[in-house]
Amino acid sequence: MFGLGIIGFLIYAYTIYDVVTGRFGNSSDKIVWILIVIFLPLLGTILWFLFGRKGRL
């Protein structure tokens, strides 16, 4: 169980890093994605990998 927690945390940390370092056409898009990922960790991570990465430049 501890290993799954570490893997989950690493995926979550990578998602935050990916959002922060990503280039967006509109700066408000980055802020919205950061808030989504921080306040909805599991759902935000899933949404980022399904929809957010495609929206970057």
Chimera marker file (.cmm) of the C-alpha trace (Angstrom):
<marker_set name="trace">
<marker id="1" x="0.000" y="0.000" z="0.000" r="1" g="1" b="0" radius="0.5"/>
<marker id="2" x="2.833" y="2.379" z="0.775" r="1" g="1" b="0" radius="0.5"/>
<marker id="3" x="4.245" y="1.916" z="-2.722" r="1" g="1" b="0" radius="0.5"/>
<marker id="4" x="0.941" y="2.917" z="-4.296" r="1" g="1" b="0" radius="0.5"/>
<marker id="5" x="0.945" y="6.100" z="-2.246" r="1" g="1" b="0" radius="0.5"/>
<marker id="6" x="4.423" y="6.983" z="-3.475" r="1" g="1" b="0" radius="0.5"/>
<marker id="7" x="3.443" y="6.303" z="-7.092" r="1" g="1" b="0" radius="0.5"/>
<marker id="8" x="0.293" y="8.405" z="-6.707" r="1" g="1" b="0" radius="0.5"/>
<marker id="9" x="2.245" y="11.252" z="-5.178" r="1" g="1" b="0" radius="0.5"/>
<marker id="10" x="4.840" y="11.141" z="-7.972" r="1" g="1" b="0" radius="0.5"/>
<marker id="11" x="2.134" y="11.267" z="-10.645" r="1" g="1" b="0" radius="0.5"/>
<marker id="12" x="0.463" y="14.181" z="-8.835" r="1" g="1" b="0" radius="0.5"/>
<marker id="13" x="3.780" y="16.044" z="-8.480" r="1" g="1" b="0" radius="0.5"/>
<marker id="14" x="4.552" y="15.484" z="-12.171" r="1" g="1" b="0" radius="0.5"/>
<marker id="15" x="1.115" y="16.825" z="-13.114" r="1" g="1" b="0" radius="0.5"/>
<marker id="16" x="1.691" y="20.029" z="-11.149" r="1" g="1" b="0" radius="0.5"/>
<marker id="17" x="5.171" y="20.384" z="-12.681" r="1" g="1" b="0" radius="0.5"/>
<marker id="18" x="3.776" y="19.796" z="-16.174" r="1" g="1" b="0" radius="0.5"/>
<marker id="19" x="1.068" y="22.445" z="-15.714" r="1" g="1" b="0" radius="0.5"/>
<marker id="20" x="3.454" y="25.022" z="-14.240" r="1" g="1" b="0" radius="0.5"/>
<marker id="21" x="6.117" y="24.591" z="-16.934" r="1" g="1" b="0" radius="0.5"/>
<marker id="22" x="3.634" y="24.352" z="-19.811" r="1" g="1" b="0" radius="0.5"/>
<marker id="23" x="3.209" y="27.175" z="-22.296" r="1" g="1" b="0" radius="0.5"/>
<marker id="24" x="-0.346" y="28.393" z="-22.753" r="1" g="1" b="0" radius="0.5"/>
<marker id="25" x="-1.762" y="30.932" z="-25.168" r="1" g="1" b="0" radius="0.5"/>
<marker id="26" x="-3.629" y="32.624" z="-22.327" r="1" g="1" b="0" radius="0.5"/>
<marker id="27" x="-2.122" y="33.020" z="-18.849" r="1" g="1" b="0" radius="0.5"/>
<marker id="28" x="-5.516" y="32.575" z="-17.204" r="1" g="1" b="0" radius="0.5"/>
<marker id="29" x="-5.672" y="29.036" z="-18.643" r="1" g="1" b="0" radius="0.5"/>
<marker id="30" x="-2.563" y="28.118" z="-16.659" r="1" g="1" b="0" radius="0.5"/>
<marker id="31" x="-4.028" y="29.533" z="-13.446" r="1" g="1" b="0" radius="0.5"/>
<marker id="32" x="-7.287" y="27.644" z="-13.967" r="1" g="1" b="0" radius="0.5"/>
<marker id="33" x="-5.458" y="24.364" z="-14.571" r="1" g="1" b="0" radius="0.5"/>
<marker id="34" x="-3.257" y="24.854" z="-11.520" r="1" g="1" b="0" radius="0.5"/>
<marker id="35" x="-6.328" y="25.464" z="-9.355" r="1" g="1" b="0" radius="0.5"/>
<marker id="36" x="-8.120" y="22.421" z="-10.788" r="1" g="1" b="0" radius="0.5"/>
<marker id="37" x="-5.149" y="20.142" z="-10.143" r="1" g="1" b="0" radius="0.5"/>
<marker id="38" x="-4.542" y="21.474" z="-6.624" r="1" g="1" b="0" radius="0.5"/>
<marker id="39" x="-8.154" y="21.446" z="-5.393" r="1" g="1" b="0" radius="0.5"/>
<marker id="40" x="-9.240" y="18.245" z="-7.173" r="1" g="1" b="0" radius="0.5"/>
<marker id="41" x="-6.091" y="16.092" z="-7.097" r="1" g="1" b="0" radius="0.5"/>
<marker id="42" x="-7.346" y="12.830" z="-8.607" r="1" g="1" b="0" radius="0.5"/>
<marker id="43" x="-9.942" y="14.278" z="-10.958" r="1" g="1" b="0" radius="0.5"/>
<marker id="44" x="-7.690" y="17.204" z="-11.885" r="1" g="1" b="0" radius="0.5"/>
<marker id="45" x="-4.831" y="14.879" z="-12.799" r="1" g="1" b="0" radius="0.5"/>
<marker id="46" x="-7.095" y="12.741" z="-14.972" r="1" g="1" b="0" radius="0.5"/>
<marker id="47" x="-8.590" y="15.796" z="-16.676" r="1" g="1" b="0" radius="0.5"/>
<marker id="48" x="-5.131" y="17.276" z="-17.288" r="1" g="1" b="0" radius="0.5"/>
<marker id="49" x="-3.873" y="14.174" z="-19.061" r="1" g="1" b="0" radius="0.5"/>
<marker id="50" x="-7.104" y="13.790" z="-21.070" r="1" g="1" b="0" radius="0.5"/>
<marker id="51" x="-7.779" y="17.399" z="-22.061" r="1" g="1" b="0" radius="0.5"/>
<marker id="52" x="-5.227" y="19.868" z="-20.712" r="1" g="1" b="0" radius="0.5"/>
<marker id="53" x="-2.084" y="18.659" z="-22.433" r="1" g="1" b="0" radius="0.5"/>
<marker id="54" x="-3.765" y="19.028" z="-25.821" r="1" g="1" b="0" radius="0.5"/>
<marker id="55" x="-4.622" y="22.663" z="-25.093" r="1" g="1" b="0" radius="0.5"/>
<marker id="56" x="-1.022" y="23.770" z="-24.672" r="1" g="1" b="0" radius="0.5"/>
<marker id="57" x="1.042" y="25.348" z="-27.452" r="1" g="1" b="0" radius="0.5"/>
<link id1="1" id2="2" r="1" g="1" b="0" radius="0.2"/>
<link id1="2" id2="3" r="1" g="1" b="0" radius="0.2"/>
<link id1="3" id2="4" r="1" g="1" b="0" radius="0.2"/>
<link id1="4" id2="5" r="1" g="1" b="0" radius="0.2"/>
<link id1="5" id2="6" r="1" g="1" b="0" radius="0.2"/>
<link id1="6" id2="7" r="1" g="1" b="0" radius="0.2"/>
<link id1="7" id2="8" r="1" g="1" b="0" radius="0.2"/>
<link id1="8" id2="9" r="1" g="1" b="0" radius="0.2"/>
<link id1="9" id2="10" r="1" g="1" b="0" radius="0.2"/>
<link id1="10" id2="11" r="1" g="1" b="0" radius="0.2"/>
<link id1="11" id2="12" r="1" g="1" b="0" radius="0.2"/>
<link id1="12" id2="13" r="1" g="1" b="0" radius="0.2"/>
<link id1="13" id2="14" r="1" g="1" b="0" radius="0.2"/>
<link id1="14" id2="15" r="1" g="1" b="0" radius="0.2"/>
<link id1="15" id2="16" r="1" g="1" b="0" radius="0.2"/>
<link id1="16" id2="17" r="1" g="1" b="0" radius="0.2"/>
<link id1="17" id2="18" r="1" g="1" b="0" radius="0.2"/>
<link id1="18" id2="19" r="1" g="1" b="0" radius="0.2"/>
<link id1="19" id2="20" r="1" g="1" b="0" radius="0.2"/>
<link id1="20" id2="21" r="1" g="1" b="0" radius="0.2"/>
<link id1="21" id2="22" r="1" g="1" b="0" radius="0.2"/>
<link id1="22" id2="23" r="1" g="1" b="0" radius="0.2"/>
<link id1="23" id2="24" r="1" g="1" b="0" radius="0.2"/>
<link id1="24" id2="25" r="1" g="1" b="0" radius="0.2"/>
<link id1="25" id2="26" r="1" g="1" b="0" radius="0.2"/>
<link id1="26" id2="27" r="1" g="1" b="0" radius="0.2"/>
<link id1="27" id2="28" r="1" g="1" b="0" radius="0.2"/>
<link id1="28" id2="29" r="1" g="1" b="0" radius="0.2"/>
<link id1="29" id2="30" r="1" g="1" b="0" radius="0.2"/>
<link id1="30" id2="31" r="1" g="1" b="0" radius="0.2"/>
<link id1="31" id2="32" r="1" g="1" b="0" radius="0.2"/>
<link id1="32" id2="33" r="1" g="1" b="0" radius="0.2"/>
<link id1="33" id2="34" r="1" g="1" b="0" radius="0.2"/>
<link id1="34" id2="35" r="1" g="1" b="0" radius="0.2"/>
<link id1="35" id2="36" r="1" g="1" b="0" radius="0.2"/>
<link id1="36" id2="37" r="1" g="1" b="0" radius="0.2"/>
<link id1="37" id2="38" r="1" g="1" b="0" radius="0.2"/>
<link id1="38" id2="39" r="1" g="1" b="0" radius="0.2"/>
<link id1="39" id2="40" r="1" g="1" b="0" radius="0.2"/>
<link id1="40" id2="41" r="1" g="1" b="0" radius="0.2"/>
<link id1="41" id2="42" r="1" g="1" b="0" radius="0.2"/>
<link id1="42" id2="43" r="1" g="1" b="0" radius="0.2"/>
<link id1="43" id2="44" r="1" g="1" b="0" radius="0.2"/>
<link id1="44" id2="45" r="1" g="1" b="0" radius="0.2"/>
<link id1="45" id2="46" r="1" g="1" b="0" radius="0.2"/>
<link id1="46" id2="47" r="1" g="1" b="0" radius="0.2"/>
<link id1="47" id2="48" r="1" g="1" b="0" radius="0.2"/>
<link id1="48" id2="49" r="1" g="1" b="0" radius="0.2"/>
<link id1="49" id2="50" r="1" g="1" b="0" radius="0.2"/>
<link id1="50" id2="51" r="1" g="1" b="0" radius="0.2"/>
<link id1="51" id2="52" r="1" g="1" b="0" radius="0.2"/>
<link id1="52" id2="53" r="1" g="1" b="0" radius="0.2"/>
<link id1="53" id2="54" r="1" g="1" b="0" radius="0.2"/>
<link id1="54" id2="55" r="1" g="1" b="0" radius="0.2"/>
<link id1="55" id2="56" r="1" g="1" b="0" radius="0.2"/>
<link id1="56" id2="57" r="1" g="1" b="0" radius="0.2"/>
</marker_set>
